[in-house]
Amino acid sequence: MTEDKKTCNDPEHKNHICYMKSQGASSNLDHIIGNESVECGICGAKASSVEYICTPAKAFDDEQIA
């Protein structure tokens, strides 16, 4: 994977789990990580909702990917 594919251009990136983890916020992520239902296509992070990841690549259960 090239470096440009690892970049998130979403203006709300500060709300994505990968950004929060990179800033050291690992203890307050239970509401985001708990009940994982989607996976990011850029970094592979798993979260409870598409709003917390850069590029939805995979959905678990019945959640729709927009």
C-alpha positions as CSV (number, residue, x, y, z in Angstrom):
1,M,0.0,0.0,0.0
2,T,1.4,3.4,-0.9
3,E,1.7,6.2,1.6
4,D,-1.0,8.3,0.0
5,K,-3.6,5.5,0.5
6,K,-2.8,5.7,4.3
7,T,-3.8,9.3,4.5
8,C,-7.2,10.4,5.7
9,N,-8.5,13.7,4.1
10,D,-11.7,13.9,6.1
11,P,-11.9,17.3,7.9
12,E,-13.3,15.3,10.9
13,H,-10.2,13.1,11.1
14,K,-9.6,14.3,14.7
15,N,-12.7,12.2,15.6
16,H,-11.4,9.0,14.0
17,I,-10.0,6.2,16.2
18,C,-6.6,6.2,14.5
19,Y,-6.1,9.9,15.2
20,M,-7.2,9.5,18.8
21,K,-4.8,6.6,19.4
22,S,-1.9,8.5,17.7
23,Q,-2.5,11.3,20.2
24,G,-2.3,8.8,23.2
25,A,-6.0,8.7,24.0
26,S,-6.3,5.0,24.6
27,S,-8.1,4.9,27.9
28,N,-11.3,6.7,26.9
29,L,-12.0,4.8,23.7
30,D,-14.3,2.1,25.1
31,H,-17.5,3.7,23.6
32,I,-15.8,3.8,20.2
33,I,-14.1,0.4,20.2
34,G,-16.8,-1.5,22.1
35,N,-19.2,-3.6,20.0
36,E,-16.9,-3.3,16.9
37,S,-19.1,-3.2,13.8
38,V,-16.9,-1.6,11.1
39,E,-13.3,-1.7,9.9
40,C,-11.2,1.0,8.3
41,G,-9.8,0.3,4.9
42,I,-6.8,2.5,5.5
43,C,-5.4,1.4,8.8
44,G,-7.5,-1.6,9.8
45,A,-8.9,0.0,12.9
46,K,-12.2,-1.4,14.2
47,A,-14.9,0.8,15.7
48,S,-18.5,0.8,16.7
49,S,-19.6,3.2,14.0
50,V,-18.4,4.5,10.6
51,E,-18.1,8.0,12.0
52,Y,-15.0,6.9,14.0
53,I,-13.0,5.5,11.0
54,C,-11.4,7.1,8.0
55,T,-12.6,4.8,5.2
56,P,-15.2,2.1,5.8
57,A,-14.0,-1.1,4.2
58,K,-15.8,-3.8,6.0
59,A,-19.0,-4.0,8.1
60,F,-19.8,-6.6,10.7
61,D,-23.4,-7.4,11.6
62,D,-26.0,-5.3,9.8
63,E,-24.5,-1.9,9.7
64,Q,-24.5,-0.3,6.3
65,I,-21.4,1.3,4.8
66,A,-22.1,4.6,3.1
